Amino acid sequence: MADLTKIEEQEAEKSLSEEVERKSHTLEKDSGINLEAKGSTSDTGHSTENELASDNQDNTAKKRKLDPEDDTPRKKKQIGHGQAVAAHYNELQEVGLDKRSQSRIFYLRNFNNWTKSVLIGEFIDRVRQKKSDITVLDLGCGKGGDLLKWKKGRIKKLVCTDIADISVQQCKQRYEDMKGRCRYNDYIFDAEFIQADSTKDLLASKYDDPYISFDICSCQFVYHYSFETYEQADMMLKNACGNLSPGGYFIGTTPNSFELIKRLEASETNSFGNDVYSVKFEKKGDYPLFGCKYDFHLEEVVDVPEFLVYFPLLEEMAKKHGMKLVYKRTFREFYEEKIKNEEHKMLLRRMQALEPYSTFGDSRLVSDKPDDYEHAKEFIKDGKAKLPLGTLSKSEWEATSIYLVFAFEKQL
Ligand SMILES: C[S@@+](CC[C@H](N)C(=O)[O-])C[C@H]1O[C@@H](n2cnc3c(N)ncnc32)[C@H](O)[C@@H]1O
C-alpha cells in the first residue's frame, strides 16, 4: 500500500509532546502519575487545577470548577456524551449479509474485522500456552461482532458489556441464536451480559461471580470514548485491567493520535477525510490531554464525537493498574507483519478483507473514482503481478490506517 500521508510523523509527535509538557504538572497532581519518568519536564509552573476544566472549553464549567463542591456542569456534559454515544449505537440497524456486501465500505469493514480476528486469535494462543480454560471480558462489545471469534478461540466464559442497552440485548440474542444452532457435540462458551457505562460504573460490582478473573480484556474500537476526562479514562482502565489475572492481557484497537494530528496539521481546515470517512476537530494547534474532542464520521456506520487518546499517556496511566505495554502497531504495520503468515493470509481471503482488482472500470469495484486505485494500477503495470490483486480503495485505506492495535500485560 502506498504511504498516503505527507508530513513527518515527528511534527505531530512534537505538537502532542509539547502539550504533555504543558499539562503534565496538572496531571501529576490529579493522578499521582509521574510523567517526569517519561522524560517530560513537569515543572512548567503555569498549569493549575483548573486547566483540565478549561480544556472542556465550557466557560460555565470553568467558573463552577473553582468551587470544589460543585461539578454539576461537567457531570451533565459527561452524561450527555455517554447518552449520545449509547443512542447512536442503539439506533444502528443490524444489516444482513446481502446488504453488507453492497456497502461502499464492505472491504474496509472486513479488513478491520480481520485485524481484530488475528489480534484476538494471537492472544488467545498466548494464554492457552499457560492454561486451557480462558475467561474473557469484551468491553464495549456492541452487537456482538466478535462472538464468533470467541467461539473459534474455544474460550470457556465471556462477559459482554456495553453502554448501549439495545446493543447488549442484540448481542445476547446473537449469542442465544449461535447457541441454538450448535449441534450435539459443538462447543460454545458460557456468557453473561451487562449494560453499563464503563467510564463511570465499576464493573466489578456487577459480575455474577464477584471473584471472577479474566485472562483477556478485549476493547475493540472503544477506549477512545473514555478520554473525555482523566477520571473516565482511568475508570475504563480500572474496568479493563482490575480483574485481570497476572499474565492476562488487555488488548484493543483505537485511533492513533499521531496519525490524526498529522492529517489535521496537513489540512487547510479543521477537518480532513474523504468520501468514506471524515474527522473534524474544534480547532488546530491545541490538543488537551483529555476532552480533545473530534467528530468522527464513517460512511453508514459511525457518526459520533470521540476523544483523542495520547498513547504515551495511556501507557503511563496503565502502569498504575499494573499493566505493561507489550505490543503496539499501527494497522499498516500490523497488516505488513501478519500477512507474512500463511494462515493469516488465508483468513484475509476467506474474510474478503481485500478487494479483488484487475482493472479500473470493472463495475464490481466499490469505488468508481479512478484515483482510488492508482496504487493498484502502479503495482500491476509491469504485468508481473498475479491478478486479481488484493487491495483496498485509497479512501478505505485512508480510513483504516488511522488506527492502531495494542496489548498490555498484567504484571505478576
Ligand atoms: C465502534 S463500536 C465497537 C463495537 C465492538 N467492540 C466491535 O468491535 O464490533 C463502539 C462501542 O463502544 C461502546 N461504548 C462507547 N462508550 C462506552 C462506554 N462508556 N462504556 C461502554 N461501552 C461504550 C458503544 O456503545 C459501541 O458499542
PDBQT file of the ligand as one rigid body, heavy atoms in Angstrom, charges set to zero:
ROOT
HETATM    1  C1  LIG A 501     -17.275   1.132  17.242  1.00  0.00    +0.000 C 
HETATM    2  S1  LIG A 501     -18.285   0.248  18.348  1.00  0.00    +0.000 S 
HETATM    3  C2  LIG A 501     -17.352  -1.248  18.542  1.00  0.00    +0.000 C 
HETATM    4  C3  LIG A 501     -18.161  -2.435  18.969  1.00  0.00    +0.000 C 
HETATM    5  C4  LIG A 501     -17.383  -3.744  19.089  1.00  0.00    +0.000 C 
HETATM    6  N1  LIG A 501     -16.317  -3.668  20.055  1.00  0.00    +0.000 N 
HETATM    7  C5  LIG A 501     -16.820  -4.146  17.758  1.00  0.00    +0.000 C 
HETATM    8  O1  LIG A 501     -15.609  -4.053  17.537  1.00  0.00    +0.000 OA
HETATM    9  O2  LIG A 501     -17.619  -4.568  16.898  1.00  0.00    +0.000 OA
HETATM   10  C6  LIG A 501     -18.001   1.105  19.858  1.00  0.00    +0.000 C 
HETATM   11  C7  LIG A 501     -18.782   0.537  21.018  1.00  0.00    +0.000 C 
HETATM   12  O3  LIG A 501     -18.339   1.152  22.232  1.00  0.00    +0.000 OA
HETATM   13  C8  LIG A 501     -19.456   1.300  23.065  1.00  0.00    +0.000 C 
HETATM   14  N2  LIG A 501     -19.163   2.315  24.101  1.00  0.00    +0.000 N 
HETATM   15  C9  LIG A 501     -18.904   3.626  23.909  1.00  0.00    +0.000 A 
HETATM   16  N3  LIG A 501     -18.734   4.236  25.088  1.00  0.00    +0.000 NA
HETATM   17  C10 LIG A 501     -18.852   3.288  26.047  1.00  0.00    +0.000 A 
HETATM   18  C11 LIG A 501     -18.795   3.320  27.470  1.00  0.00    +0.000 A 
HETATM   19  N4  LIG A 501     -18.582   4.453  28.124  1.00  0.00    +0.000 N 
HETATM   20  N5  LIG A 501     -18.986   2.165  28.152  1.00  0.00    +0.000 NA
HETATM   21  C12 LIG A 501     -19.219   1.004  27.484  1.00  0.00    +0.000 A 
HETATM   22  N6  LIG A 501     -19.313   0.920  26.143  1.00  0.00    +0.000 NA
HETATM   23  C13 LIG A 501     -19.124   2.054  25.424  1.00  0.00    +0.000 A 
HETATM   24  C14 LIG A 501     -20.553   1.727  22.092  1.00  0.00    +0.000 C 
HETATM   25  O4  LIG A 501     -21.845   1.614  22.616  1.00  0.00    +0.000 OA
HETATM   26  C15 LIG A 501     -20.270   0.799  20.923  1.00  0.00    +0.000 C 
HETATM   27  O5  LIG A 501     -20.977  -0.406  21.029  1.00  0.00    +0.000 OA
ENDROOT
TORSDOF 0
